[in-house]
Amino acid sequence: MPGNPDDTTLSESPVRTSSQMVGPYRLIQMVGAGGMGEVWRAEQQAPFHRTVALKLIKAGMDTEAVVARFDSERQALALMEHPSIAKVFDAGATEEGRPYFVMEYVPPAYHRLLRQAQPYRAVIELCNLESVDVEGLARKIADLYLQSDLRPAADGSIKPKSLPDPTPFAGQYYDSRTGIVYTFTAQKGNLLAWGAVLPRSGPNTFYDLVGNPITFYESNGVAKAKLELQGENYFDGVKVQPIQLSVAGLSGFAGKYRSEELEVTYTITTQDGKLALAIADKAPLILQPITASSFRSPEIGTVLFDPAANDHKSGLTVYAQPARAIHFRKLD
């Protein structure tokens, strides 16, 4: 990994500094921010001094649902023990009741993910970026070092062989409220997601790898999947079938789109019958269609184009993580 950058290269956003105390931690500089939280470089004052990364829910964002997701995220990180994953040192809440957690600090060596998409990054770096779904990242790598420790419950719970084939649940599910897309696959009588087998609790119910229930059901003849966090629907997606859009249809999305928030321009083109997104001089990323106006790339997230007026797209919105919608306006 490259050497430590100086403070001015930690974030492409205007530098924001502070001397505020959060418990025994003094906030120094914000190194990342998103829809629900902020990541700060901080100095631990007691019982000893060290530099840490402190993730804090934004003021006004501490709703029950957001706090539940935040708790799930820090729990997922706390359970991970691996040299390539940032260690969680501490957790708590401010005097105003805003939850936070403290982890190992590694200065970001590159631009934030949405400014300069990189298909491969050190996990320890990703865990310090607000623009990355740490919970999802933990799930994706769990099979590399945890799968051997995941054993069927010894309490008489239902065994997979006594349950119906999960193949009908396999597919891609899209939650249009948040732009989240989950993909489930079936293999050897198991349902997989995020790179690992999902524990099963019933004919149509499963758990994700941090224990949140997933239910597959039908509503008005439409197959759906929902994931709950502390009794609230975090994800409620419709099963979508693969679609193929014509080159003429795709050409209507082409153009340059600008985000003043990120200070970055996306260039959308068509390549070999597919939509492609390029950032600066980086290699284009292929966008796979989810619906007629929404697309997805693993490196970027979900891209939802604004409704068209006379076939002219006015902009797009990128959903890089839950509770994070970044709008781009079309320049031409």
Secondary structure, DSSP 8 states (H G I E B T S, - for coil): ------GGGS-SS---B---EETTEEEEEEEEE-SSEEEEEEEE-SSS-EEEEEEEE-TT---HHHHHHHHHHHHHHHH---TTS--EEEEEE-TT--EEEEEE-----S--TTTS--S---HHHHTT-TTS-HHHHHHHHHHHHTGGG----SSS---GGGS--SGGG-EEEEETTTTEEEEEEEETTEEEETTEE--B-SSSEEE-TTS-EEEEEEETTEEEEEEEETTEEEEEEEEE------HHHHHTT-EEEEETTTTEEEEEEEETTEEEEEETTS--EEEEESSSSEEEETTTEEEEE---BTTB--EEEEEEETTEEEEEEE--
